[in-house]
Amino acid sequence: MEKVRGSSPNTVSAYRRDLDEYFQYLDEKKLPPESPDSVRSFIGYLFRRGLARSTMARKVSAVRSLCRYLVREGVLDNNPCDSVPTPKARKNNPRFLSLEEVTALLDGSSGDRPIDIRDRTIWELFYSSGIRVSELAGLNTGDWDQEGQVIRIRGKGNKTRIVPLGTRASGRLLEYLKVTGRWPATEHGAPVFLNRHGDRLSVRGIQKRLENRLRECGLDTRISPHVIRHTFATHLLDSGADLRAIQEMLGHESLQTTQRYTHVTLDRLLEVYDRSHPRSERKGGRL
């Protein structure tokens, strides 16, 4: 996964934990790993634990991937997962922020310290580019094209994409690099965002700063960087952006993943219809 597929360390770690749990279960129950009944028994165990369907689907996906690998390597003759269905995860519409919430997040912060300017730059980049938190933490100074106002992002599987940044975000990024004495950039491999010790700001460090900012402006502290990513996509789609262009900017391999945002906009259209049309459900029955 790490060397061939380019999976992130977090993904590799999650699969390792899932497989450790699977083999510990087989060992305790004295079940053979080559039997479909063993996989079914493990799925039943996950159901009894009351896990979310998305968690169960991920754990079974880890087992399924391992079994495919073992068949390919000749360790197993048959894949025991072939006849076992994977629990389907419920598809929930992505959560996103309103324009008023985004404005409170981006424009309400103050302070002239480098850390204040850094944080404002981070929030602006999240909303202006739809970047993942791990991708933002991994940004280097050489990834920003100031003249073209674009950034090069290294996404999942080490795949690179170019994303427009916009005037606001570019202006804040320039301000941050100047105030920290790193512009013009001389080390293109140097991290963009630094912690108090001058090292690369970590994913957890970014998440903690966001929690503090949300508390400061009276927003739900459970809003994650990924919610801001959803907001970026939803607001673009609401404004008429092409779905495939949004797919490119988000770095989705499949258009189906990006199409989740069409359900959000459709729900909003129906809400407007119900509230406004004389023959709608709320007005006395749909047409």
Summary of the structure (lengths in Angstrom):
residues: 287
radius of gyration: 23.0
end to end distance: 52.6
largest distance: 66.7
contacts: 789
relative contact order: 0.09
helix: 56%
strand: 6%
